Amino acid sequence: MPLSPTRMIRVKAQKQNSQISMPRLSDEEKKKLREKRENASALPSWLGATILFIVLGSTVVQIYFTITSHRGGVVE
């Protein structure tokens, strides 16, 4: 016996909802996710290394320009 159109729509909606809804996480899974989030660095290591390289490099260049620009004259 075929289903009524209304019943077919309800069955299809229930099927889609069961595919969409995620099961609840257990306490152990929640704890693992929380620890993973806490241990994750806010700044990626490659970005930190790049920033450090730029800062140190620009400092060295600034020192070089300061030394070479006052070579022959008197600093007042």
N, C-alpha and C positions, 0 to 999 in steps of 0.2 A: 504494500500500500504506500503510495507516494506521500511525502510530507507536504503539509500546507506551506505556502510561500512564507508566512510569518515564522513558522517553526524552522524552516530552512535558514532564514536570516539569523535567527537566534542561535542555531547550532554553529553556523559559520562564525558569528561574533564570539561565541564561547571558545571556539577553536583558536581564533586569532588572539584572544586575551590570554589563553593558556600558553601560547608561544611567546607572547610579549612579557608577561609577568615573570620576574626573577624570583627564585626561592629565597627565603630569608637566610641570612648568613648565621652560622653557628657562632658561639662565643669564641671558639678557638680561631675561626677564620677572621672574625672581627679583630682579635688580638694581633694576628699576623699582619693584617692590613694596617693597623695602627702603628705597629713597630716598623713596618716598611716605610710608612709615611714619615715617622719621626727620624729614621736613619737616613732618609734621602736628603742630600745637600740642596740648599736653596740655590746655589750657584754651581753650574757644571765645572768640572775641573779644567777642561780645555779653555773655558772662558776666563777662569781665574788666572791661568797661566798666561793667557794673551794680555790681560790687563796688567799683570805684573811685568811682563816683557816691555809693554809700551811705556809704563811709568818709569822703569829703570833705564830704558833706552833714552827717553826724553831727558831724564836727569843727567845722564852722561853727555848727551849732546849739548845741553845747556851749560854744563861745566866747561866743556871744550870751547864753546863760543865765548864764554866769559874770560877764559884764560887767553885765547888768541886775539880778542878784540882790544886788550889793553897792553899789548906787547911793547910798543915803542913809546907810548905816551905816559904822562903822569896822571894818576887817578886823583881827582879832586873831591 
